[in-house]
Amino acid sequence: MDIKSFSILLAVIALSAGPVSAQIVSQPDNAQTPDAVHPAPAHTGWASLAKDTAQDFIAFPKRQSTWVLLGAGAAGALLAHQGDDYVHTHIVGNRGAERIFAPGKFIGSSYVQIGASVGMWMVGRYVIAPVEGEPRTNKWSHIGFDLMRAQIVSQALTHTMKTAIRRDRPTGECCAFPSGHASSAFAAATVLERHFGYRGSLPALIGASYVAASRLVDNRHFLSDVVFGAALGTASGWTVVGIHGRDTFSLQPMPVRGGMMVALVKTHG
């Protein structure tokens, strides 16, 4: 892989990670513990999954974070659209990039993401013995429960948009916008960020960016597809984990070397 192509891939990863990277600039209430911000649900069974997921779909359009993230994703996708052809021309067909990013299409597939979520949930509920007299809810069943909900919400919204918009893929097939792999990977990364904190979930955030970039290399998506897919997945994940805590969001200017940047700041009430 030449330096030019490698630089483009790094830019793609940075753009895809943009919506989630806003979580770096967070201001948690130091008086609260992680469990207080994100307490485990009383139940994580199938009935609760159906009920809570239905509530997620109701909550999605009501959350301020949804519209901030989708607005940022739409703006990012519009900007990225100007470079769709350039990125496509310089990445597709690069043998080195194809070898590096080949696993991405499997890692980010809904089958793998949902399978991993269900597997973690089952381990928590049926492998790890519950405390006598307590429900089958523990750290692992809680994470799996949230991941399943995030995948259901993100993929339902993604495929609804795909069907409505019907943008052709680079290969001429339908339907490209937004990227389902990017949406799925970033939904999972957002849930893990709430459970483990930003540093603990850093591998998931990097992995989500890797999956998003892999869709360009595999000639399945344009840059704008994965940028908006990342935003949609992040908004879906925040809907699932955000209802456990009371989040507020604001746009704040922050000084950086050579100028200013505007950051999305999340605070826990």
N, C-alpha and C positions, 0 to 999 in steps of 0.2 A: 504494500500500500504506500503510495507516495505521500509526501508531506501535505500537499494540497488537499487530497481526499481525506486524510486523517484529520485535518483541521476542520473540514466540513462536518465530519462525523461528530467531533467534539461540540461544534456549534449546535448540531441537531439535538444532542443529548442535553445540552444546557437549555435549549428552548423547550424541549419536552418536559424537563424537570421544573420549568418555571412556575407553574401553578402551585406545585407542592412546596417548592423552596420558600414560598411566602411563610410557611410555618416556622421557619428558622427564626423569624422576627416575632417572637411571642413573648407575652408578658404575663406569666402565670401568677396567680395569687399565692404567695409563699406560705400563707396560712393553711392552704389546702394540701392534702396528700393526694397522690395519683388516684387512690381508691375513692377519695371523696369527689374528685372531679369526674371519674369514670367508674362508678360502682357497678358491681356485677348485677345482672338482672336476677329476679327471684326464680325465674324458670327459663330453661333453654331447650325445651322440648319442641316437637313438631307444631303443636298448637300455638305455642308462643312465637315460633318462627313465622307462621302465617299471620298472626295478629300484629306482631311488631313490624314485619315487612310491609304490611298494608299501611301502617302508620307512617313508615318511612316515605312511601309514595305521596302521602298526604302532606308530610312535613317538607318534602323537597322544594316545592315552589314557595313555601312560606319563610324559608330561612334567608336572611340577608346574605349569608356567605354564598348561597347558590347563585345569586344574581351577580355578585361581585366576581366570582370565579368564572361563570359563564361569559360575563362581559369581557373579562380579561382574556379568556380563551378565544372568544370571537375576534377581539382586536388582534391577538397574536396570530390567529389563523389567517386573518385578512392580510396582515403584514407578511406572514410566511408564504402566502399565496403568490406574492411577487417573485419569490425565489423557488417556487415548486419545480419549474422546468430546469433551472440551473442545478439544483440539488439532485434531481433525478438523473440528469445527464452525467454528473460527475461521480455518482455513487453506484448506480446500477451497472453491473458487469465487472466490478472490481473484484477480482478473485480473492485478494487478501481480506477485503471487508466481508465477502460472502462466507469465508471460513470462520472469521471471528464472530459474526453475528448469526450464524446458522441456527444455534439452539434457541434463539429468541422467539421464533414462531411457535415452538413447543411450550416454552416457559410461560409465554403470555396468552396462550390459548385458553378459552373459557373452560375447556375440559380439564386442563391441569389446574387452573386457579380454583374452580369449583370443587374438583376432586381433593385438592389440598385442604380446602376449607372444611369439607365434610369429614375428611380424615382426622383433622385436628379436633373437630367437634366430637367425633365418635371416641377418640382417645380420652378426651376429658370426661365424657359421660359414661363410657362402658369399660374402659381399661383402668383408669385411675379410680380406685375405690373411694366412694364418697364417705364423709364422716357420718357415723351412725345417726339417723334421725334428721339428717340434713338433705336438701335437694341435690340432684346430680349437677350442680353448677360449681365450677372451679375456674381457675385462670385459663386453662386450655379449652374447656367447653365454651367459655365466654368469648375468647378470641375467635374460635371457629364459628360460633354463632354470629358474631358481628361480621366476619368475613363472608359468610354465606349471604347475609342480608345485603352487604355491599355489592356482591357479585350479581345478585338478582336485580337490584335497582339499576346498577350501571349498565348491565347488558340489555335489560328491557328498554331503557331510554336510548341506548346506542342503536339498537336494531330498529326501534321506532323511527329514529332520525334517518337511519340508512334507507329505510323503505320510503320515507317521505321525500328525501332530498335526491336520492338515486344518482349520486355522482359516480361517474365511471372510474374504475381503477386505472393505473397506468397501462395495464394490459388490455383495457377496453371492456372488462367485465364490470358488473354491478355488484356490490355497492361499496364505495370507498369511505364516504364521510358520515360520521367520524370513525377513527380507527378503534375497532373493538378490542384489539390487543392492548393498545395504549390505555383505553378506558378501564379495562379489567385490571391491568398491572398497577395503575395509579390508585384505583379504588382500594386495592389490597394494601398498598404502601401507606395510604392515608389512615386506614384502620390501625395498622401496626404502629404508626407514629403516635396515636393516642394511647396505645397500650404500653409501648416501650420508651416513649420519648423520642426526640429527634435523633440523638446519637445512637440509641439502641436500634432504631429502625433505618439507619443510614444504608445498610446493605439492600434493604427493600427499595429505597428511593433510587439508589444507583441501578438496581436491577430493573426497575420500571423504566428508567431512561434508556437502558440497554434494549429492552423489549421494543420501546417506541422507535429507536433508531433502526432496529433490525427489520422493521416493516418497510423502511425505505430501501434498504439494501436488497431485500427480497422482492422488490418491485411490486409490492402489494398496495402501497399507499404513497401519497404525496406528503410533503412536509406539513402542509396545513391540516391534513387529516389527523396526524398524530398529535399536533399541538392542541387542537380542540378536543381530541379524545382524552388527552391527559387532564385537561380542565374539567371535562364531564365526569371522568372517573374520580377526580379529587372532590368535586361537589357531591357526588354520590356517597363517597366514603365519609365526608364530613356530616352528611345528613344522618347516617347511621350512628356514628359515635358522638356527634354533637348534641343529640337530644339528651345525653346523660349529664352533660354539664351545660352551663349557660354561657355561651360564647358571644362576645361582641367583637365587631371588626371595624377598623378604621384605616383610612389611607393617610400615611404620615410621611412628610419629607424627611430624608435622612442624608447627612453629608457623606460623601465618598470622595476619594482622591480624584481631584480634577473636576468636581461638580457635585450634583445632587441626584438622588434617586427617590422614587416614591415607593414605599413598601406597604404591603397589606399586613397590618398588625392585628394579631389575634390575642384577646385577653380572656381569661377565665374569671367569671364572676363568682 
